[in-house]
């Protein structure tokens, strides 16, 4: 998700407030809840981004939706965002907060591309190996792409380690084509 500068500024401010109040973990959990709530409801996404719906209706809806579900800090933060008519970037703010929190906590995100779904034991082995190599805590997202044939590719930030059979076959094909033309 593309995150605007405004979303990053709001997310950074929320993390700083959470640090001051010694509530970083609870704030992270609440922001994940908000992000999941928005992602799980296409109607809510359209409602928050709609220019036709009046801002005070959006404020009231967000207050009703999250009242009693979140810590006081995050609830007041969301209310403030809505009153400033920035509810249309609430999903971006949540995504930015999670990224900033991960940096703060020393957590990196990795995407693991595989041909077939991995079981929990395999996932934990991959996580352990990545944590050993990077020296950081790793959260993985497993993405199944059957055309990979086998093996796995791992993407961390802008680095890709490709150990898939598809990639190895492509490399082999290049070698054959290059030697055939010589």
Beta strands, then each sheet from edge to edge (+ up, - down):
strand 1: 107-114
strand 2: 137-144
strand 3: 152-156
strand 4: 159-162
sheet 1: 2+ 1+ 3- 4+
end
